[in-house]
Each structure stands twice: as C-alpha cells, then as structure tokens.
C-alpha cells in the first residue's frame, strides 16, 4: 500500500500536479494515521508523526513523490451574527462554553447545524443564516502541543 508521510500546506505546491484528491469533512481532516481512498481510486495510508489539522488545498505527499490534494467537504452550517461587538463576544462565550467547534468568518461565527444550539442562540438575540460551505473550525489554543482533553472538570449537560 502507498504511504503518505508528509503534508504540504496549501499554496506551497503546484495544485495542478495532484494525482488524486480526497474529500474530507472537518473531523476527517484531523488525522495522524488512517487508510484513505482518493476520488480517483488511489488507496493509501496517511502515516504522520503526529496528528495534523489538514486544510483545503493541502497536499499529501506519497512515497513515490505524487501528491493527493485535500478538498474540504461542504457541510451544513449556520452563520451566527450579532449587531454589536459586545454581543458577539457574549455569543462566542456561550458557544465555547458548550465545547462546540467554531469557525470565525469576518465578524460572524460558523457552527455545524444543531437545532438545540440554534434555539439557544436565537433566544440570545443572534441572527442565524443556514449555509453550506467547507468548515475550518479553530484548532484550539493547545493544537500541536500534545494537549488532550483531560483537565479535571465534568461536562454535564
């Protein structure tokens, strides 16, 4: 089986030279070691030294030098906005308090569709607009530093 052990960040390689592509949602793009199959049939093992958050346009370099392009899958999201900076901060706190993946887009936030969160946000005065787009959530303050989610507090609903 072919092995991909290197990631070339988007913009650092010739995208036209890609031999295949893999379409992955945000969760599937956070990987270290997994068997993947490209849209064109290329089957390979992604085998990185540590987990990486792959981005749209990244290249996975196979042992033979060929490159498979990462394509961010379009997902069902909701764009959340508020009129004032204070209200945006308040909404961001409520979203973060629920450990929900979030992407910052201009002065708005994007989250995956979730009717419970959407009802809460509407109740807090947010404007919600459903969108379908690639999702690139914030990777977190400890990304790349080996921090797991083990910090001694409970996540009761």
C-alpha positions, 0 to 999 in steps of 0.5 A: 500500500502507498504511504503518505508521510508528509503534508504540504500546506496549501499554496506551497505546491503546484495544485495542478500536479495532484494525482488524486484528491480526497474529500474530507469533512472537518473531523476527517481532516484531523488525522495522524494515521488512517487508510484513505481512498482518493476520488480517483481510486488511489488507496493509501495510508496517511502515516504522520508523526503526529496528528495534523489539522489538514486544510483545503488545498493541502497536499499529501505527499506519497512515497513515490513523490505524487501528491493527493490534494485535500478538498474540504467537504461542504457541510451544513452550517449556520452563520451566527451574527450579532449587531454589536461587538459586545454581543458577539463576544457574549455569543462566542462565550456561550458557544465555547462554553458548550465545547462546540467547534467554531469557525470565525468568518469576518465578524460572524461565527460558523457552527455545524447545524444543531437545532438545540444550539440554534434555539439557544442562540436565537433566544440570545438575540443572534441572527442565524443564516443556514449555509453550506460551505467547507468548515475550518473550525479553530484548532484550539489554543493547545493544537500541536502541543500534545494537549488532550482533553483531560483537565479535571472538570465534568461536562454535564449537560 
